[in-house]
């Protein structure tokens, strides 16, 4: 059954809230005082790099969600921004923030 635009909006807002929470957790972890042990600091730096990478991915997804919410407000959500075709419900179920139909995403 096809989801309504309001259901899609709620899905995107819920995902956005989860990402924002995750970013706060990452920021808190990155702000922790480093361990005085040199070997531990090296391990922590590696962990920080992973956290920073995750944070960047979450920020990208947040921008995609913001764009999708904008398309909802404009009335163009679910329409491919490249070719103008309708984006399949199954694709929106998996990637609710996608701006592309399956063909244009390839």
The first five atom37 places (N, CA, C, CB, O) and aatype in JSON, in Angstrom:
{
  "aatype": [20, 20, 20, 20, 20, 20, 20, 20, 20, 20, 20, 20, 20, 20, 20, 20, 20, 20, 20, 20, 20, 20, 20, 20, 20, 20, 20, 20, 20, 20, 20, 20, 20, 20, 20, 20, 20, 20, 20, 20, 20, 20, 20, 20, 20, 20, 20, 20, 20, 20, 20, 20, 20, 20, 20, 20, 20, 20, 20, 20, 20, 20, 20, 20, 20, 20, 20, 20, 20, 20, 20, 20, 20, 20, 20, 20, 20, 20, 20, 20, 20, 20, 20, 20, 20, 20, 20, 20, 20, 20, 20, 20, 20, 20, 20, 20, 20, 20, 20, 20, 20, 20, 20, 20, 20, 20],
  "atom_mask": [
    [1, 1, 1, 1, 1],
    [1, 1, 1, 1, 1],
    [1, 1, 1, 1, 1],
    [1, 1, 1, 1, 1],
    [1, 1, 1, 1, 1],
    [1, 1, 1, 1, 1],
    [1, 1, 1, 1, 1],
    [1, 1, 1, 1, 1],
    [1, 1, 1, 1, 1],
    [1, 1, 1, 1, 1],
    [1, 1, 1, 1, 1],
    [1, 1, 1, 1, 1],
    [1, 1, 1, 1, 1],
    [1, 1, 1, 1, 1],
    [1, 1, 1, 1, 1],
    [1, 1, 1, 1, 1],
    [1, 1, 1, 1, 1],
    [1, 1, 1, 1, 1],
    [1, 1, 1, 1, 1],
    [1, 1, 1, 1, 1],
    [1, 1, 1, 1, 1],
    [1, 1, 1, 1, 1],
    [1, 1, 1, 1, 1],
    [1, 1, 1, 1, 1],
    [1, 1, 1, 1, 1],
    [1, 1, 1, 1, 1],
    [1, 1, 1, 1, 1],
    [1, 1, 1, 1, 1],
    [1, 1, 1, 1, 1],
    [1, 1, 1, 1, 1],
    [1, 1, 1, 1, 1],
    [1, 1, 1, 1, 1],
    [1, 1, 1, 1, 1],
    [1, 1, 1, 1, 1],
    [1, 1, 1, 1, 1],
    [1, 1, 1, 1, 1],
    [1, 1, 1, 1, 1],
    [1, 1, 1, 1, 1],
    [1, 1, 1, 1, 1],
    [1, 1, 1, 1, 1],
    [1, 1, 1, 1, 1],
    [1, 1, 1, 1, 1],
    [1, 1, 1, 1, 1],
    [1, 1, 1, 1, 1],
    [1, 1, 1, 1, 1],
    [1, 1, 1, 1, 1],
    [1, 1, 1, 1, 1],
    [1, 1, 1, 1, 1],
    [1, 1, 1, 1, 1],
    [1, 1, 1, 1, 1],
    [1, 1, 1, 1, 1],
    [1, 1, 1, 1, 1],
    [1, 1, 1, 1, 1],
    [1, 1, 1, 1, 1],
    [1, 1, 1, 1, 1],
    [1, 1, 1, 1, 1],
    [1, 1, 1, 1, 1],
    [1, 1, 1, 1, 1],
    [1, 1, 1, 1, 1],
    [1, 1, 1, 1, 1],
    [1, 1, 1, 1, 1],
    [1, 1, 1, 1, 1],
    [1, 1, 1, 1, 1],
    [1, 1, 1, 1, 1],
    [1, 1, 1, 1, 1],
    [1, 1, 1, 1, 1],
    [1, 1, 1, 1, 1],
    [1, 1, 1, 1, 1],
    [1, 1, 1, 1, 1],
    [1, 1, 1, 1, 1],
    [1, 1, 1, 1, 1],
    [1, 1, 1, 1, 1],
    [1, 1, 1, 1, 1],
    [1, 1, 1, 1, 1],
    [1, 1, 1, 1, 1],
    [1, 1, 1, 1, 1],
    [1, 1, 1, 1, 1],
    [1, 1, 1, 1, 1],
    [1, 1, 1, 1, 1],
    [1, 1, 1, 1, 1],
    [1, 1, 1, 1, 1],
    [1, 1, 1, 1, 1],
    [1, 1, 1, 1, 1],
    [1, 1, 1, 1, 1],
    [1, 1, 1, 1, 1],
    [1, 1, 1, 1, 1],
    [1, 1, 1, 1, 1],
    [1, 1, 1, 1, 1],
    [1, 1, 1, 1, 1],
    [1, 1, 1, 1, 1],
    [1, 1, 1, 1, 1],
    [1, 1, 1, 1, 1],
    [1, 1, 1, 1, 1],
    [1, 1, 1, 1, 1],
    [1, 1, 1, 1, 1],
    [1, 1, 1, 1, 1],
    [1, 1, 1, 1, 1],
    [1, 1, 1, 1, 1],
    [1, 1, 1, 1, 1],
    [1, 1, 1, 1, 1],
    [1, 1, 1, 1, 1],
    [1, 1, 1, 1, 1],
    [1, 1, 1, 1, 1],
    [1, 1, 1, 1, 1],
    [1, 1, 1, 1, 1],
    [1, 1, 1, 1, 1]
  ],
  "atom_positions": [
    [[0.84, -1.18, 0.0], [0.0, 0.0, 0.0], [0.89, 1.25, 0.0], [-0.96, -0.01, 1.22], [1.87, 1.32, 0.75]],
    [[0.56, 2.19, -0.81], [1.33, 3.43, -0.94], [1.19, 4.28, 0.32], [0.88, 4.22, -2.18], [0.1, 4.4, 0.89]],
    [[2.29, 4.85, 0.74], [2.27, 5.75, 1.9], [1.84, 7.14, 1.44], [3.68, 5.8, 2.58], [2.09, 7.54, 0.3]],
    [[1.2, 7.83, 2.33], [0.8, 9.21, 2.03], [2.01, 10.13, 2.2], [-0.37, 9.67, 2.94], [3.02, 9.74, 2.79]],
    [[1.89, 11.33, 1.69], [2.96, 12.31, 1.84], [3.2, 12.61, 3.32], [2.62, 13.61, 1.06], [4.34, 12.8, 3.74]],
    [[2.13, 12.67, 4.1], [2.29, 12.92, 5.53], [3.04, 11.79, 6.21], [0.92, 13.1, 6.19], [3.85, 12.03, 7.11]],
    [[2.79, 10.56, 5.79], [3.53, 9.41, 6.35], [5.0, 9.48, 5.95], [2.91, 8.07, 5.88], [5.89, 9.18, 6.76]],
    [[5.26, 9.88, 4.71], [6.65, 10.03, 4.26], [7.34, 11.14, 5.06], [6.71, 10.34, 2.73], [8.49, 10.99, 5.47]],
    [[6.64, 12.25, 5.27], [7.21, 13.35, 6.05], [7.56, 12.86, 7.46], [6.21, 14.55, 6.12], [8.65, 13.14, 7.96]],
    [[6.64, 12.13, 8.08], [6.88, 11.62, 9.43], [8.07, 10.66, 9.44], [5.62, 10.9, 9.96], [8.88, 10.69, 10.37]],
    [[8.19, 9.84, 8.42], [9.32, 8.91, 8.31], [10.63, 9.68, 8.21], [9.14, 7.98, 7.07], [11.61, 9.34, 8.88]],
    [[10.66, 10.72, 7.39], [11.86, 11.53, 7.23], [12.2, 12.29, 8.52], [11.69, 12.51, 6.07], [13.37, 12.39, 8.9]],
    [[11.19, 12.82, 9.18], [11.43, 13.55, 10.43], [11.95, 12.62, 11.52], [10.14, 14.24, 10.89], [12.81, 13.01, 12.31]],
    [[11.44, 11.41, 11.56], [11.91, 10.44, 12.54], [13.38, 10.08, 12.28], [11.04, 9.16, 12.52], [14.18, 10.02, 13.21]],
    [[13.72, 9.86, 11.02], [15.1, 9.54, 10.67], [16.02, 10.72, 10.99], [15.21, 9.17, 9.16], [17.13, 10.53, 11.48]],
    [[15.53, 11.95, 10.71], [16.33, 13.14, 11.01], [16.62, 13.23, 12.51], [15.6, 14.4, 10.52], [17.74, 13.54, 12.91]],
    [[15.61, 12.98, 13.33], [15.8, 13.02, 14.78], [16.84, 11.99, 15.23], [14.46, 12.77, 15.51], [17.68, 12.28, 16.09]],
    [[16.79, 10.8, 14.65], [17.77, 9.77, 14.99], [19.18, 10.17, 14.59], [17.4, 8.46, 14.32], [20.13, 9.94, 15.34]],
    [[19.32, 10.76, 13.42], [20.64, 11.21, 12.96], [21.17, 12.34, 13.84], [20.57, 11.66, 11.5], [22.35, 12.35, 14.18]],
    [[20.32, 13.27, 14.19], [20.75, 14.38, 15.04], [21.2, 13.87, 16.41], [19.61, 15.4, 15.21], [22.18, 14.37, 16.96]],
    [[20.51, 12.89, 16.94], [20.9, 12.28, 18.21], [22.26, 11.59, 18.06], [19.83, 11.27, 18.67], [23.12, 11.72, 18.93]],
    [[22.44, 10.87, 16.97], [23.72, 10.2, 16.72], [24.86, 11.19, 16.59], [23.63, 9.36, 15.47], [25.96, 10.94, 17.09]],
    [[24.61, 12.32, 15.94], [25.65, 13.34, 15.8], [26.02, 13.94, 17.16], [25.18, 14.45, 14.86], [27.2, 14.21, 17.41]],
    [[25.04, 14.14, 18.02], [25.35, 14.65, 19.36], [26.22, 13.65, 20.12], [24.04, 14.94, 20.15], [27.13, 14.05, 20.85]],
    [[25.95, 12.38, 19.97], [26.75, 11.35, 20.63], [28.17, 11.36, 20.09], [26.11, 9.96, 20.43], [29.13, 11.27, 20.86]],
    [[28.31, 11.48, 18.78], [29.64, 11.52, 18.16], [30.41, 12.75, 18.64], [29.52, 11.52, 16.62], [31.58, 12.66, 19.0]],
    [[29.75, 13.9, 18.65], [30.41, 15.13, 19.09], [30.87, 15.01, 20.54], [29.47, 16.32, 18.95], [31.97, 15.45, 20.87]],
    [[30.06, 14.42, 21.39], [30.43, 14.24, 22.8], [31.65, 13.33, 22.91], [29.26, 13.66, 23.61], [32.55, 13.58, 23.7]],
    [[31.67, 12.26, 22.11], [32.79, 11.32, 22.16], [34.07, 11.99, 21.67], [32.49, 10.08, 21.32], [35.15, 11.73, 22.21]],
    [[33.96, 12.83, 20.67], [35.15, 13.51, 20.13], [35.68, 14.58, 21.09], [34.82, 14.14, 18.79], [36.86, 14.93, 21.03]],
    [[34.83, 15.09, 21.96], [35.24, 16.12, 22.91], [35.83, 15.56, 24.19], [34.07, 17.0, 23.23], [36.3, 16.33, 25.03]],
    [[35.81, 14.25, 24.36], [36.34, 13.65, 25.59], [37.83, 13.95, 25.73], [36.09, 12.12, 25.59], [38.55, 14.06, 24.74]],
    [[38.28, 14.07, 26.97], [39.69, 14.32, 27.25], [40.51, 13.11, 26.83], [39.9, 14.64, 28.75], [40.18, 11.97, 27.18]],
    [[41.59, 13.35, 26.07], [42.41, 12.22, 25.63], [43.09, 11.51, 26.79], [43.46, 12.7, 24.64], [43.4, 12.12, 27.82]],
    [[43.31, 10.25, 26.61], [44.0, 9.42, 27.6], [45.47, 9.84, 27.64], [43.86, 7.9, 27.26], [46.06, 10.08, 26.59]],
    [[46.07, 9.94, 28.84], [47.47, 10.35, 28.92], [48.44, 9.29, 28.36], [47.83, 10.65, 30.36], [49.58, 9.62, 28.02]],
    [[48.02, 8.05, 28.27], [48.87, 6.98, 27.76], [49.02, 7.13, 26.24], [48.28, 5.58, 28.11], [48.02, 7.22, 25.52]],
    [[50.25, 7.16, 25.77], [50.55, 7.39, 24.36], [49.9, 6.33, 23.47], [52.06, 7.41, 24.13], [49.31, 6.66, 22.44]],
    [[49.99, 5.08, 23.84], [49.4, 4.0, 23.04], [47.88, 4.12, 23.0], [49.81, 2.63, 23.6], [47.26, 3.88, 21.96]],
    [[47.3, 4.47, 24.11], [45.84, 4.65, 24.15], [45.41, 5.82, 23.29], [45.37, 4.86, 25.6], [44.36, 5.77, 22.64]],
    [[46.21, 6.89, 23.28], [45.88, 8.05, 22.45], [45.88, 7.68, 20.97], [46.87, 9.2, 22.71], [45.04, 8.16, 20.21]],
    [[46.82, 6.83, 20.57], [46.86, 6.4, 19.17], [45.59, 5.63, 18.81], [48.1, 5.52, 18.9], [45.01, 5.84, 17.75]],
    [[45.17, 4.77, 19.7], [43.93, 4.01, 19.48], [42.73, 4.95, 19.45], [43.75, 2.94, 20.58], [41.84, 4.8, 18.62]],
    [[42.72, 5.92, 20.35], [41.63, 6.89, 20.39], [41.58, 7.71, 19.1], [41.77, 7.82, 21.6], [40.49, 7.99, 18.6]],
    [[42.74, 8.08, 18.56], [42.77, 8.85, 17.31], [42.16, 8.05, 16.17], [44.21, 9.26, 16.97], [41.43, 8.59, 15.34]],
    [[42.46, 6.77, 16.13], [41.86, 5.91, 15.1], [40.35, 5.88, 15.27], [42.44, 4.48, 15.16], [39.6, 5.97, 14.29]],
    [[39.91, 5.74, 16.5], [38.47, 5.75, 16.78], [37.83, 7.08, 16.42], [38.22, 5.45, 18.24], [36.71, 7.12, 15.91]],
    [[38.55, 8.16, 16.68], [38.04, 9.49, 16.33], [37.87, 9.63, 14.82], [38.99, 10.59, 16.86], [36.9, 10.23, 14.35]],
    [[38.81, 9.07, 14.06], [38.7, 9.14, 12.6], [37.46, 8.4, 12.11], [39.96, 8.54, 11.94], [36.77, 8.86, 11.2]],
    [[37.18, 7.27, 12.73], [35.97, 6.51, 12.37], [34.73, 7.33, 12.72], [35.95, 5.14, 13.1], [33.8, 7.42, 11.93]],
    [[34.73, 7.91, 13.92], [33.58, 8.72, 14.35], [33.38, 9.92, 13.43], [33.77, 9.19, 15.8], [32.25, 10.25, 13.08]],
    [[34.47, 10.57, 13.04], [34.36, 11.72, 12.14], [33.78, 11.3, 10.79], [35.73, 12.38, 11.94], [32.97, 12.02, 10.21]],
    [[34.2, 10.14, 10.3], [33.67, 9.63, 9.04], [32.18, 9.35, 9.15], [34.43, 8.36, 8.61], [31.4, 9.69, 8.25]],
    [[31.79, 8.72, 10.25], [30.36, 8.46, 10.48], [29.59, 9.77, 10.57], [30.17, 7.64, 11.76], [28.49, 9.89, 10.02]],
    [[30.15, 10.75, 11.26], [29.5, 12.04, 11.39], [29.31, 12.72, 10.04], [30.31, 12.93, 12.29], [28.27, 13.33, 9.8]],
    [[30.3, 12.61, 9.16], [30.18, 13.2, 7.83], [29.07, 12.51, 7.03], [31.52, 13.1, 7.08], [28.31, 13.17, 6.32]],
    [[29.0, 11.18, 7.15], [27.94, 10.45, 6.44], [26.56, 10.85, 6.97], [28.15, 8.92, 6.6], [25.61, 11.0, 6.2]],
    [[26.46, 11.03, 8.29], [25.18, 11.43, 8.88], [24.81, 12.86, 8.46], [25.23, 11.33, 10.41], [23.64, 13.15, 8.22]],
    [[25.8, 13.74, 8.36], [25.52, 15.1, 7.91], [25.04, 15.12, 6.46], [26.77, 15.98, 8.07], [24.14, 15.88, 6.1]],
    [[25.64, 14.27, 5.63], [25.19, 14.17, 4.25], [23.74, 13.7, 4.19], [26.09, 13.21, 3.46], [22.93, 14.25, 3.45]],
    [[23.42, 12.67, 4.98], [22.05, 12.17, 4.98], [21.08, 13.24, 5.5], [21.94, 10.91, 5.83], [19.95, 13.34, 5.02]],
    [[21.51, 14.03, 6.47], [20.66, 15.11, 6.97], [20.37, 16.13, 5.87], [21.31, 15.81, 8.17], [19.25, 16.62, 5.77]],
    [[21.36, 16.44, 5.05], [21.14, 17.37, 3.93], [20.16, 16.76, 2.92], [22.48, 17.72, 3.24], [19.31, 17.47, 2.37]],
    [[20.29, 15.45, 2.68], [19.37, 14.78, 1.75], [17.95, 14.8, 2.3], [19.83, 13.33, 1.49], [16.99, 14.98, 1.55]],
    [[17.81, 14.6, 3.59], [16.49, 14.63, 4.22], [15.9, 16.04, 4.13], [16.57, 14.18, 5.7], [14.71, 16.2, 3.84]],
    [[16.72, 17.05, 4.38], [16.24, 18.44, 4.28], [15.75, 18.73, 2.86], [17.35, 19.43, 4.68], [14.73, 19.39, 2.67]],
    [[16.48, 18.24, 1.88], [16.07, 18.45, 0.48], [14.76, 17.72, 0.19], [17.18, 17.96, -0.49], [13.88, 18.27, -0.48]],
    [[14.61, 16.5, 0.71], [13.38, 15.74, 0.5], [12.19, 16.44, 1.16], [13.52, 14.31, 1.05], [11.1, 16.49, 0.59]],
    [[12.4, 16.97, 2.36], [11.33, 17.71, 3.03], [10.97, 18.96, 2.23], [11.75, 18.1, 4.48], [9.8, 19.35, 2.17]],
    [[11.95, 19.57, 1.62], [11.69, 20.72, 0.75], [10.85, 20.32, -0.46], [12.99, 21.34, 0.28], [9.95, 21.06, -0.86]],
    [[11.15, 19.15, -1.03], [10.35, 18.68, -2.18], [8.93, 18.36, -1.74], [11.0, 17.42, -2.81], [7.99, 18.57, -2.51]],
    [[8.76, 17.87, -0.53], [7.41, 17.63, -0.02], [6.66, 18.96, 0.05], [7.45, 16.95, 1.39], [5.52, 19.06, -0.4]],
    [[7.31, 19.97, 0.61], [6.68, 21.3, 0.73], [6.34, 21.89, -0.63], [7.6, 22.26, 1.5], [5.32, 22.57, -0.79]],
    [[7.19, 21.63, -1.62], [6.97, 22.16, -2.97], [5.96, 21.35, -3.77], [8.28, 22.19, -3.73], [5.46, 21.79, -4.8]],
    [[5.65, 20.14, -3.27], [4.73, 19.26, -3.99], [5.38, 18.41, -5.06], [3.66, 20.07, -4.6], [4.69, 17.84, -5.9]],
    [[6.71, 18.33, -5.04], [7.4, 17.54, -6.06], [8.04, 16.26, -5.51], [8.47, 18.38, -6.72], [8.8, 15.6, -6.22]],
    [[7.73, 15.92, -4.27], [8.29, 14.71, -3.68], [7.78, 13.47, -4.43], [7.93, 14.61, -2.17], [6.61, 13.39, -4.79]],
    [[8.68, 12.54, -4.66], [8.31, 11.31, -5.36], [8.43, 11.42, -6.86], [6.91, 10.92, -5.0], [8.08, 10.49, -7.59]],
    [[8.94, 12.56, -7.33], [9.17, 12.78, -8.76], [10.66, 12.95, -8.95], [8.37, 14.04, -9.3], [11.29, 13.75, -8.27]],
    [[11.23, 12.2, -9.86], [12.66, 12.25, -10.13], [13.07, 13.66, -10.55], [13.05, 11.23, -11.21], [12.47, 14.24, -11.45]],
    [[14.11, 14.2, -9.89], [14.56, 15.55, -10.21], [15.32, 15.6, -11.54], [15.44, 16.09, -9.09], [15.52, 16.67, -12.1]],
    [[15.74, 14.45, -12.03], [16.49, 14.42, -13.28], [15.58, 14.26, -14.5], [17.5, 13.3, -13.25], [15.68, 15.03, -15.46]],
    [[14.69, 13.26, -14.45], [13.9, 12.96, -15.65], [12.4, 13.26, -15.5], [14.07, 11.51, -16.02], [11.67, 13.27, -16.49]],
    [[11.95, 13.5, -14.28], [10.54, 13.82, -14.06], [9.63, 12.61, -13.91], [10.06, 14.65, -15.17], [8.42, 12.77, -13.77]],
    [[10.2, 11.4, -13.94], [9.39, 10.18, -13.76], [9.01, 10.02, -12.29], [10.17, 8.93, -14.27], [9.67, 10.55, -11.4]],
    [[7.94, 9.29, -12.06], [7.53, 8.97, -10.71], [8.5, 7.97, -10.11], [6.08, 8.42, -10.68], [8.86, 6.98, -10.74]],
    [[8.94, 8.23, -8.89], [9.84, 7.31, -8.18], [8.98, 6.2, -7.59], [10.67, 8.05, -7.06], [7.97, 6.47, -6.93]],
    [[9.38, 4.96, -7.82], [8.6, 3.8, -7.36], [8.47, 3.81, -5.83], [9.27, 2.49, -7.83], [9.41, 4.16, -5.11]],
    [[7.3, 3.42, -5.35], [7.04, 3.33, -3.91], [8.07, 2.44, -3.21], [5.63, 2.79, -3.65], [8.53, 2.76, -2.11]],
    [[8.43, 1.34, -3.85], [9.41, 0.42, -3.26], [10.74, 1.12, -3.04], [9.6, -0.81, -4.15], [11.41, 0.91, -2.03]],
    [[11.13, 1.97, -3.99], [12.38, 2.71, -3.86], [12.28, 3.72, -2.73], [12.74, 3.42, -5.19], [13.22, 3.88, -1.94]],
    [[11.16, 4.41, -2.64], [10.96, 5.38, -1.56], [10.88, 4.69, -0.2], [9.69, 6.2, -1.81], [11.27, 5.27, 0.81]],
    [[10.39, 3.45, -0.18], [10.38, 2.7, 1.08], [11.8, 2.48, 1.58], [9.66, 1.35, 0.89], [12.07, 2.58, 2.78]],
    [[12.72, 2.17, 0.66], [14.11, 1.9, 1.02], [14.93, 3.18, 1.21], [14.76, 1.04, -0.04], [15.77, 3.26, 2.11]],
    [[14.67, 4.16, 0.36], [15.44, 5.41, 0.37], [14.48, 6.6, 0.32], [16.42, 5.46, -0.84], [14.33, 7.23, -0.72]],
    [[13.83, 6.9, 1.44], [12.78, 7.93, 1.41], [13.28, 9.32, 1.02], [12.14, 8.0, 2.76], [12.47, 10.16, 0.63]],
    [[14.57, 9.59, 1.11], [15.09, 10.91, 0.77], [15.61, 10.98, -0.66], [16.2, 11.3, 1.74], [16.1, 12.02, -1.1]],
    [[15.51, 9.88, -1.4], [16.1, 9.87, -2.75], [15.43, 10.88, -3.68], [16.0, 8.48, -3.34], [14.2, 10.99, -3.71]],
    [[16.24, 11.6, -4.46], [15.66, 12.5, -5.45], [15.56, 11.87, -6.84], [16.49, 13.77, -5.52], [15.06, 12.5, -7.77]],
    [[16.03, 10.61, -6.97], [16.13, 9.98, -8.28], [15.31, 8.7, -8.41], [17.56, 9.68, -8.59], [15.18, 7.93, -7.45]],
    [[14.76, 8.49, -9.59], [14.15, 7.19, -9.9], [15.29, 6.18, -10.05], [13.25, 7.27, -11.21], [16.46, 6.56, -10.07]],
    [[14.93, 4.93, -10.16], [15.94, 3.87, -10.26], [16.85, 4.08, -11.47], [15.26, 2.5, -10.35], [18.06, 3.92, -11.36]],
    [[16.29, 4.42, -12.62], [17.08, 4.57, -13.84], [18.08, 5.72, -13.73], [16.16, 4.8, -15.03], [19.22, 5.59, -14.18]],
    [[17.68, 6.82, -13.15], [18.57, 7.98, -13.06], [19.61, 7.84, -11.94], [17.74, 9.25, -12.84], [20.62, 8.53, -11.94]],
    [[19.36, 6.95, -11.0], [20.3, 6.75, -9.9], [21.5, 5.91, -10.33], [19.61, 6.09, -8.72], [22.52, 5.88, -9.66]],
    [[21.36, 5.23, -11.45], [22.43, 4.33, -11.92], [23.53, 5.12, -12.58], [21.89, 3.29, -12.9], [24.51, 4.54, -13.04]]
  ]
}
